[in-house]
């Protein structure tokens, strides 16, 4: 890859943190120096927040790179990667900043490191405007396995808004190469499962009620398939602060797993929280897509780096996905093709570059 510095405009399309996360990951993997300007220009409060800053710092460490402009509220950074490293790395947002979004930065780098990467990440495990950690360790994990990647995740402690304080441990095994994936047939739903949770001073009966409501709504929508939704309360030793929500998952006959989730808020009752999660899951299944909207943009980096042609049936292309494709095409030079189907679905395909993991490194972290 060309080592000349590439400028990335952080204000284009989605205009948020996704541009930064994906650009930095690809920069580290491909050893392409980058400058990202107008960071999060599309947000009410532009610039780096704590979770973006910590993600940058770990990307710098795991790549043995150099980073300039990494301070809170900064709207421009320069990142010059070195050699990817294996070993132990940690990050603490010191807020309820999403642990799952930290993982989105670090995991692609770790896949191409010379040895396993162990992560200890602190922050919000179940945060708004980001995938819940349950989704990452269930839906995204299974999707990654189709590309030949793998990780082990352990949720030691959950953290909720506004305090954060959650703790997640991960072990990511490197790959020699990622495999191309063809996912064009959703198949039939074979089972649905999930969990409704509460923590802190919220009574366990709310969790049990949400579980019951979800179970009934799903059976009404999908008919006679196995459904198991559990309601429970997190122990004080395993959760920081008050929180509640629902995480639902559906598996199909072709091995697809899709998700739906919602978080409790002061202005929402248990019926509304339950209905939001169920609607998200049912909408994903009815779309006929093999990935839901949360995974749609996350597969783009995997497709671009895989060794061969990948094709994935999606629903309508989201702005996040368009943004991911834009960044992937700039840094990998891969050409993505989107075929729009008459039923509103879209097939995303590309010929990946066949990125290979580094076989050795000057040092371990």
Secondary structure, DSSP 4 states (H G I P E B T S, - for coil): ---S-EEEETTSTT-SHHHHHHHHHHHHHHT--EEEESTTTTSSS-S--HHHHHHHHHHHHHTT-EEES-STT-SEEEEE------EEEEEE-SSS-BHHHHHHHHHHHHHTSSS-EEEEEEEBSS-TTS--HHHIIIIIHHHHHHTT-EEEEEEEEEEBTTTB-EEEEEEEE--SSPBP-EE-----EEEEEEEEEEETTS-HHHHHHHHHHHHHHHHHHH-SSEEEEEEEE--GGGEES-EEEEEEEEEETTS-EEEEEEE--TT--HHHHHHHHHHHHHHHHHHT-SS-HHHHTTHHHHHHHSBSEEEEEESSPPHHHHHHHHHHHHHH-PPEEEEEPTTS-EEEEEE-------S--S---
